[in-house]
């Protein structure tokens, strides 16, 4: 060990700085005069879990949709480290390339499983579909992968041919999770993934998500208004109010020592049980 | 063994500002400096409310100091916890900086054994080795074997605390922060924790601790540090 490190001007410079997986710069989305989100900038690293918190109407979902390619921003850039083109502005890609990148490299777990599943085909087909979309035509291999993923999300594989509507809400959500992870994405967006579930079902799903995220080394952007979900899932937080990011930082620091008046209010409003 | 201090706290100040209570400012400490070298266990002294836990949490990056720096020697380089990016703080916590609080944050459905193994698994230790070490430690801390497969949510305070201690001592962290790790333990279990602390110090760990129990304090402290000397003016 070298005593010279003491005099280094930048004490953290010895840590490796991996390239960002995602870089959001000055992102703004307005609807006419109404601001959805304004001037949001951040970087996400491979394997990092970012929570976006704030009350209803704070712009969380608008921001998530703008980042995930669903809602072209009014200003600013969303760059993703694509496997084909490297770090690229996703809205600069043509439509087929962007859709292909989304299918291959991203997942999106909706709050309502009906928005993320095809309700007219079986649970198993829902899970297998992303593989088919990516060009897999080997039925046996897809079925094996589907069974493996149904097991990973703790679903009874004998029900592989049942339609989603015959599963409970919590099970539907687990089908949606499997459908969004089976193709090995590098970045997964989650919009209130436990929002509509009973607490016991919610705990089980969170647990499962936490385990999968750790085992697969996934990068995740998760929108939630639930501070307990944020604490359990996220490495760091963005706190949003009226379309602006008012505070960012390490999750436990933001929740245990919030700096902004709004974050203080948000954290102190959580009921203890 | 290196003689560089593992923790260097310089000119640290912390004031809480409560924006929703007329922006009331609660000053805790200021101009606080402290260095801890390998093999040292610095015990924070001072009465309740003087800011011992606030200092500890500021060093861990859980609280954001108002001023000053907290540098921790991590991979041979000093990382300023107050300035580092979240992923850097998490990396320092994962590999260098352990923290034993009075309370266990229970995660639903995760068994005691899994919880204790987790810090090793996160550092790439095999599941078999992690389990063997977790079992050794839980046995040493005399947690009944029948409890190992259960989530600790329903355990008594003392049992939860022992799970917490096992989780923190399963890795040989170079730097450890101990916030009353023996608060709800009986004499025999306190003695076991004292042994764990002494072994860690023998390996060259640097520690900062808060102990209200005088026997424990006398057994592990290499020096006392009075937090009240740095009391900030209100």
Interface residues (C-beta under 8 A of the other chain):
Chain A: X1 X2 X3 X5 X6 X8 X11 X12 X13 X14 X15 X45 X48 X203 X204 X206 X207 X210 X214 X232 X235 X236 X249 X250 X251 X252 X253 X256 X257 X259 X260 X261 X264 X265 X268
Chain B: X2 X4 X16 X17 X18 X19 X20 X57 X61 X62 X63 X64 X71 X74 X75 X76 X77 X78 X79 X80 X83 X84 X85 X86 X87 X88 X89 X90 X91 X107 X108 X109 X110 X122
